[in-house]
Amino acid sequence: MRVACLGPGLLSWAWTGVHVHGRLSSEMGARGNYETVVLVIQAFVEQRTWRQAELARRAEVEPRRIRRVLEELQRSGMPLEREEEHPHVYWSVPPSWFPGGVLFKAEDWQVLLEAALRISSLEKRAKLLSALLAGRVGRGLPAEGAARLNAGVVALPMSPEEEQAIPTIQEAIASGRAVRIRYFSASRGELSARTVSPSRLLLGPPCRLAAFCHRNEGLRWFRVEDIQRAEIDETQSYRECPALEVDAFLAESPDGFHDASSERHTFLVSPTIKSWVRRNLPSGMTAEDLPSGEIRVSARGGLIVVARFVVGLGQEARAESPRVAELVRQLAQGALQSHPSPL
């Protein structure tokens, strides 16, 4: 079974037998119009070209009737093209055609609902939930189900900058185009303009973009909330990075921090808090169980991120890598100096 989300024009055809410029032949009857039009639309969504006789069999109507329906739909604005190759007649629609909607399998409904609930904008989410739930009312879901879900499921919020930049980044990834951004670097405290070729968008939070920077000639991380403006850059070609290179870049970026090093850093965590640590490890860190009951956490690159995490665990963690241990001591001493004991 398939469920079609149709645009307003075709909903009018399907439900009443009346198209946007007039009416379908009255001799067919309203019920026949609905059934035939829906079958024809579904047929063209699944297959772009049909032989007229085959389409008639698919719609379970006579060839003369299917011809009249197709001609009426054509006059109504549906982009049908007719071609004759004696003794056959073929009807086609453009490859990109589907009027104002999408077609999806009924079993995918739950997946679409879960995706909709992750939308942070309440207005956008409410609109999509209403459309998804419209066909389920009367099948165990109340009419007010959309409002209940919108109020009862809280999605992680996005900043205005993320709301503005993400659609452009997604378009660039899908079409293989570069993006011109105005980016504020928190580490340097400066605003700059640059062109990037997006490789991976991590929706977070926080939302991060791994992209090839045309200015620095390499992969870089960008916090999406620090992108103050984003637009497709038609003046520069997209610079695509091999998937393996991007995978390695992500693997060597603990918690989204890349220091151009692939050095392996490890530390041990006591059995007391190992379950909590395993559930709360930053991205890019992995844990393995040890016979002692401890876990060994490892990461590639991101020395400062690893050391700060170890400091936060206090006496329950112990650095194995010498460089991690040295940096942990420096960070801990600095913290102690900033918090002297009261006299």
VENHU-V827904 format. One record per residue. N is the residue number from 1. RES is the residue in one small letter. PHI is phi in whole degrees, -180 to 180 (999 if undefined). D_LAST is the distance of its C-alpha to the last C-alpha in Angstrom with 2 decimals. Layout:
n->N res->RES phi->PHI d_last->D_LAST
n->N res->RES phi->PHI d_last->D_LAST
//
This chain:
n->1 res->m phi->999 d_last->76.69
n->2 res->r phi->-124 d_last->75.21
n->3 res->v phi->-116 d_last->73.63
n->4 res->a phi->-107 d_last->74.35
n->5 res->c phi->-99 d_last->72.22
n->6 res->l phi->-100 d_last->74.92
n->7 res->g phi->-73 d_last->74.89
n->8 res->p phi->-56 d_last->76.42
n->9 res->g phi->-62 d_last->79.85
n->10 res->l phi->-77 d_last->80.36
n->11 res->l phi->-63 d_last->79.02
n->12 res->s phi->-62 d_last->81.78
n->13 res->w phi->-60 d_last->84.34
n->14 res->a phi->-68 d_last->83.17
n->15 res->w phi->-88 d_last->82.89
n->16 res->t phi->-120 d_last->85.81
n->17 res->g phi->78 d_last->88.07
n->18 res->v phi->-111 d_last->87.77
n->19 res->h phi->-95 d_last->86.46
n->20 res->v phi->-68 d_last->85.02
n->21 res->h phi->-113 d_last->88.37
n->22 res->g phi->176 d_last->90.82
n->23 res->r phi->-135 d_last->91.72
n->24 res->l phi->-74 d_last->92.56
n->25 res->s phi->-52 d_last->96.13
n->26 res->s phi->-65 d_last->96.69
n->27 res->e phi->-66 d_last->99.00
n->28 res->m phi->-76 d_last->96.07
n->29 res->g phi->86 d_last->94.52
n->30 res->a phi->-61 d_last->90.89
n->31 res->r phi->-64 d_last->89.93
n->32 res->g phi->-64 d_last->91.63
n->33 res->n phi->-59 d_last->89.93
n->34 res->y phi->-59 d_last->86.47
n->35 res->e phi->-63 d_last->87.07
n->36 res->t phi->-68 d_last->88.84
n->37 res->v phi->-64 d_last->86.40
n->38 res->v phi->-62 d_last->83.36
n->39 res->l phi->-65 d_last->85.06
n->40 res->v phi->-66 d_last->86.04
n->41 res->i phi->-61 d_last->82.53
n->42 res->q phi->-63 d_last->80.98
n->43 res->a phi->-62 d_last->83.61
n->44 res->f phi->-74 d_last->82.84
n->45 res->v phi->-69 d_last->79.07
n->46 res->e phi->-79 d_last->79.68
n->47 res->q phi->-148 d_last->82.42
n->48 res->r phi->-78 d_last->83.14
n->49 res->t phi->-129 d_last->86.90
n->50 res->w phi->-133 d_last->89.47
n->51 res->r phi->-76 d_last->93.20
n->52 res->q phi->-54 d_last->94.64
n->53 res->a phi->-65 d_last->96.46
n->54 res->e phi->-68 d_last->93.35
n->55 res->l phi->-67 d_last->91.28
n->56 res->a phi->-62 d_last->93.96
n->57 res->r phi->-65 d_last->93.78
n->58 res->r phi->-64 d_last->89.97
n->59 res->a phi->-86 d_last->90.20
n->60 res->e phi->60 d_last->93.14
n->61 res->v phi->-134 d_last->95.45
n->62 res->e phi->-73 d_last->98.71
n->63 res->p phi->-55 d_last->98.61
n->64 res->r phi->-64 d_last->100.19
n->65 res->r phi->-70 d_last->97.52
n->66 res->i phi->-64 d_last->94.63
n->67 res->r phi->-63 d_last->96.18
n->68 res->r phi->-65 d_last->96.24
n->69 res->v phi->-63 d_last->92.63
n->70 res->l phi->-64 d_last->91.53
n->71 res->e phi->-67 d_last->93.56
n->72 res->e phi->-66 d_last->92.11
n->73 res->l phi->-63 d_last->88.54
n->74 res->q phi->-64 d_last->89.37
n->75 res->r phi->-67 d_last->90.69
n->76 res->s phi->-80 d_last->87.58
n->77 res->g phi->117 d_last->85.32
n->78 res->m phi->-69 d_last->84.43
n->79 res->p phi->-76 d_last->84.68
n->80 res->l phi->-85 d_last->87.42
n->81 res->e phi->-116 d_last->89.65
n->82 res->r phi->-108 d_last->93.13
n->83 res->e phi->-140 d_last->94.98
n->84 res->e phi->-108 d_last->98.38
n->85 res->e phi->-134 d_last->99.51
n->86 res->h phi->-46 d_last->102.84
n->87 res->p phi->-97 d_last->103.17
n->88 res->h phi->-103 d_last->99.44
n->89 res->v phi->-121 d_last->97.18
n->90 res->y phi->-115 d_last->93.45
n->91 res->w phi->-123 d_last->90.64
n->92 res->s phi->-139 d_last->87.21
n->93 res->v phi->-124 d_last->83.92
n->94 res->p phi->-60 d_last->81.56
n->95 res->p phi->-58 d_last->78.87
n->96 res->s phi->-91 d_last->76.01
n->97 res->w phi->-74 d_last->77.70
n->98 res->f phi->-167 d_last->76.12
n->99 res->p phi->-75 d_last->76.23
n->100 res->g phi->67 d_last->72.89
n->101 res->g phi->-169 d_last->71.33
n->102 res->v phi->-136 d_last->70.78
n->103 res->l phi->-120 d_last->72.39
n->104 res->f phi->-142 d_last->70.43
n->105 res->k phi->-73 d_last->71.23
n->106 res->a phi->-60 d_last->70.74
n->107 res->e phi->-70 d_last->68.60
n->108 res->d phi->-87 d_last->66.13
n->109 res->w phi->-58 d_last->65.43
n->110 res->q phi->-64 d_last->62.36
n->111 res->v phi->-63 d_last->60.88
n->112 res->l phi->-65 d_last->61.45
n->113 res->l phi->-64 d_last->59.88
n->114 res->e phi->-62 d_last->56.71
n->115 res->a phi->-66 d_last->56.54
n->116 res->a phi->-63 d_last->57.07
n->117 res->l phi->-69 d_last->54.18
n->118 res->r phi->-89 d_last->51.81
n->119 res->i phi->-71 d_last->52.70
n->120 res->s phi->-78 d_last->49.72
n->121 res->s phi->-73 d_last->51.90
n->122 res->l phi->-62 d_last->52.98
n->123 res->e phi->-66 d_last->56.11
n->124 res->k phi->-66 d_last->57.28
n->125 res->r phi->-67 d_last->56.48
n->126 res->a phi->-62 d_last->58.35
n->127 res->k phi->-64 d_last->61.40
n->128 res->l phi->-71 d_last->61.57
n->129 res->l phi->-61 d_last->60.91
n->130 res->s phi->-61 d_last->63.74
n->131 res->a phi->-68 d_last->66.10
n->132 res->l phi->-69 d_last->65.15
n->133 res->l phi->-86 d_last->65.44
n->134 res->a phi->-57 d_last->68.66
n->135 res->g phi->-81 d_last->70.82
n->136 res->r phi->-103 d_last->68.98
n->137 res->v phi->-63 d_last->69.45
n->138 res->g phi->92 d_last->71.93
n->139 res->r phi->-118 d_last->71.00
n->140 res->g phi->101 d_last->68.26
n->141 res->l phi->-113 d_last->65.90
n->142 res->p phi->-73 d_last->65.87
n->143 res->a phi->-62 d_last->66.68
n->144 res->e phi->-89 d_last->63.16
n->145 res->g phi->-59 d_last->61.67
n->146 res->a phi->-62 d_last->60.54
n->147 res->a phi->-65 d_last->58.56
n->148 res->r phi->-64 d_last->56.95
n->149 res->l phi->-64 d_last->55.91
n->150 res->n phi->-63 d_last->54.62
n->151 res->a phi->-85 d_last->52.40
n->152 res->g phi->-91 d_last->51.44
n->153 res->v phi->-114 d_last->50.51
n->154 res->v phi->-101 d_last->47.60
n->155 res->a phi->-89 d_last->47.71
n->156 res->l phi->-67 d_last->44.78
n->157 res->p phi->-72 d_last->44.65
n->158 res->m phi->-120 d_last->45.63
n->159 res->s phi->-75 d_last->44.62
n->160 res->p phi->-56 d_last->47.46
n->161 res->e phi->-65 d_last->47.31
n->162 res->e phi->-67 d_last->47.86
n->163 res->e phi->-60 d_last->50.68
n->164 res->q phi->-78 d_last->52.36
n->165 res->a phi->-84 d_last->51.99
n->166 res->i phi->-60 d_last->52.68
n->167 res->p phi->-59 d_last->56.38
n->168 res->t phi->-67 d_last->57.08
n->169 res->i phi->-64 d_last->55.37
n->170 res->q phi->-63 d_last->57.32
n->171 res->e phi->-62 d_last->60.53
n->172 res->a phi->-65 d_last->59.85
n->173 res->i phi->-65 d_last->59.27
n->174 res->a phi->-67 d_last->62.43
n->175 res->s phi->-99 d_last->64.61
n->176 res->g phi->67 d_last->63.21
n->177 res->r phi->-128 d_last->62.30
n->178 res->a phi->-81 d_last->59.55
n->179 res->v phi->-128 d_last->57.07
n->180 res->r phi->-94 d_last->55.94
n->181 res->i phi->-126 d_last->52.33
n->182 res->r phi->-106 d_last->49.91
n->183 res->y phi->-124 d_last->46.58
n->184 res->f phi->-98 d_last->43.03
n->185 res->s phi->-89 d_last->40.96
n->186 res->a phi->-66 d_last->37.33
n->187 res->s phi->-68 d_last->36.26
n->188 res->r phi->-100 d_last->38.14
n->189 res->g phi->66 d_last->37.92
n->190 res->e phi->-137 d_last->41.67
n->191 res->l phi->-105 d_last->44.78
n->192 res->s phi->-143 d_last->47.89
n->193 res->a phi->-109 d_last->51.35
n->194 res->r phi->-157 d_last->52.70
n->195 res->t phi->-110 d_last->55.28
n->196 res->v phi->-131 d_last->54.43
n->197 res->s phi->-112 d_last->56.57
n->198 res->p phi->-62 d_last->54.87
n->199 res->s phi->-110 d_last->54.91
n->200 res->r phi->-139 d_last->52.69
n->201 res->l phi->-114 d_last->51.07
n->202 res->l phi->-102 d_last->48.29
n->203 res->l phi->-77 d_last->47.94
n->204 res->g phi->69 d_last->44.40
n->205 res->p phi->-85 d_last->42.23
n->206 res->p phi->-76 d_last->41.40
n->207 res->c phi->-74 d_last->44.91
n->208 res->r phi->-128 d_last->45.31
n->209 res->l phi->-120 d_last->48.36
n->210 res->a phi->-97 d_last->49.32
n->211 res->a phi->-144 d_last->51.89
n->212 res->f phi->-79 d_last->53.67
n->213 res->c phi->-87 d_last->52.48
n->214 res->h phi->-68 d_last->55.52
n->215 res->r phi->-79 d_last->53.43
n->216 res->n phi->-94 d_last->51.40
n->217 res->e phi->58 d_last->54.28
n->218 res->g phi->-175 d_last->52.36
n->219 res->l phi->-70 d_last->50.72
n->220 res->r phi->-141 d_last->47.55
n->221 res->w phi->-95 d_last->45.32
n->222 res->f phi->-137 d_last->45.21
n->223 res->r phi->-74 d_last->43.14
n->224 res->v phi->-65 d_last->45.86
n->225 res->e phi->-67 d_last->43.68
n->226 res->d phi->-95 d_last->43.25
n->227 res->i phi->-86 d_last->47.05
n->228 res->q phi->-84 d_last->47.92
n->229 res->r phi->-158 d_last->51.65
n->230 res->a phi->-143 d_last->53.96
n->231 res->e phi->-151 d_last->57.73
n->232 res->i phi->-60 d_last->60.37
n->233 res->d phi->-102 d_last->61.12
n->234 res->e phi->-82 d_last->64.88
n->235 res->t phi->-89 d_last->64.81
n->236 res->q phi->-125 d_last->63.18
n->237 res->s phi->-78 d_last->64.20
n->238 res->y phi->-70 d_last->62.06
n->239 res->r phi->-105 d_last->60.40
n->240 res->e phi->-87 d_last->60.43
n->241 res->c phi->-101 d_last->58.18
n->242 res->p phi->-56 d_last->59.48
n->243 res->a phi->-58 d_last->58.06
n->244 res->l phi->-65 d_last->56.89
n->245 res->e phi->-67 d_last->54.96
n->246 res->v phi->-67 d_last->53.25
n->247 res->d phi->-59 d_last->52.49
n->248 res->a phi->-65 d_last->50.89
n->249 res->f phi->-61 d_last->48.82
n->250 res->l phi->-67 d_last->47.49
n->251 res->a phi->-65 d_last->46.88
n->252 res->e phi->-99 d_last->44.78
n->253 res->s phi->-130 d_last->42.64
n->254 res->p phi->-56 d_last->39.87
n->255 res->d phi->55 d_last->38.80
n->256 res->g phi->77 d_last->41.08
n->257 res->f phi->-113 d_last->39.47
n->258 res->h phi->-120 d_last->41.88
n->259 res->d phi->-113 d_last->40.89
n->260 res->a phi->63 d_last->44.43
n->261 res->s phi->-125 d_last->43.64
n->262 res->s phi->-113 d_last->45.26
n->263 res->e phi->-63 d_last->43.01
n->264 res->r phi->-87 d_last->42.26
n->265 res->h phi->-118 d_last->38.64
n->266 res->t phi->-135 d_last->37.85
n->267 res->f phi->-151 d_last->35.05
n->268 res->l phi->-104 d_last->35.15
n->269 res->v phi->-125 d_last->33.96
n->270 res->s phi->-68 d_last->33.60
n->271 res->p phi->-59 d_last->36.17
n->272 res->t phi->-59 d_last->33.55
n->273 res->i phi->-122 d_last->33.29
n->274 res->k phi->-63 d_last->36.33
n->275 res->s phi->-65 d_last->38.37
n->276 res->w phi->-64 d_last->35.81
n->277 res->v phi->-62 d_last->35.43
n->278 res->r phi->-60 d_last->39.22
n->279 res->r phi->-76 d_last->39.67
n->280 res->n phi->-117 d_last->37.03
n->281 res->l phi->-65 d_last->37.73
n->282 res->p phi->-63 d_last->38.04
n->283 res->s phi->-58 d_last->41.59
n->284 res->g phi->92 d_last->42.65
n->285 res->m phi->-110 d_last->40.76
n->286 res->t phi->-128 d_last->42.70
n->287 res->a phi->-126 d_last->41.91
n->288 res->e phi->-132 d_last->43.95
n->289 res->d phi->-77 d_last->43.81
n->290 res->l phi->-118 d_last->43.38
n->291 res->p phi->-57 d_last->44.85
n->292 res->s phi->-71 d_last->41.37
n->293 res->g phi->97 d_last->40.70
n->294 res->e phi->-79 d_last->38.32
n->295 res->i phi->-123 d_last->39.34
n->296 res->r phi->-104 d_last->39.46
n->297 res->v phi->-104 d_last->38.75
n->298 res->s phi->-132 d_last->40.38
n->299 res->a phi->-153 d_last->40.83
n->300 res->r phi->-109 d_last->42.72
n->301 res->g phi->74 d_last->41.02
n->302 res->g phi->65 d_last->37.99
n->303 res->l phi->-54 d_last->35.46
n->304 res->i phi->-65 d_last->32.55
n->305 res->v phi->-66 d_last->33.43
n->306 res->v phi->-63 d_last->33.59
n->307 res->a phi->-63 d_last->30.26
n->308 res->r phi->-64 d_last->28.45
n->309 res->f phi->-66 d_last->30.14
n->310 res->v phi->-64 d_last->29.08
n->311 res->v phi->-58 d_last->25.39
n->312 res->g phi->-66 d_last->25.71
n->313 res->l phi->-87 d_last->27.13
n->314 res->g phi->60 d_last->24.14
n->315 res->q phi->-74 d_last->25.08
n->316 res->e phi->-83 d_last->28.48
n->317 res->a phi->-129 d_last->29.87
n->318 res->r phi->-141 d_last->30.63
n->319 res->a phi->-70 d_last->32.14
n->320 res->e phi->-97 d_last->35.47
n->321 res->s phi->-73 d_last->36.35
n->322 res->p phi->-56 d_last->34.75
n->323 res->r phi->-67 d_last->34.22
n->324 res->v phi->-66 d_last->32.54
n->325 res->a phi->-60 d_last->30.23
n->326 res->e phi->-64 d_last->29.28
n->327 res->l phi->-69 d_last->28.62
n->328 res->v phi->-60 d_last->26.60
n->329 res->r phi->-61 d_last->24.26
n->330 res->q phi->-64 d_last->24.00
n->331 res->l phi->-66 d_last->23.32
n->332 res->a phi->-66 d_last->20.70
n->333 res->q phi->-64 d_last->18.87
n->334 res->g phi->-63 d_last->19.15
n->335 res->a phi->-66 d_last->17.75
n->336 res->l phi->-65 d_last->14.66
n->337 res->q phi->-66 d_last->14.18
n->338 res->s phi->-80 d_last->14.66
n->339 res->h phi->-132 d_last->12.03
n->340 res->p phi->-66 d_last->8.87
n->341 res->s phi->-67 d_last->6.42
n->342 res->p phi->-66 d_last->3.80
n->343 res->l phi->-71 d_last->0.00
//
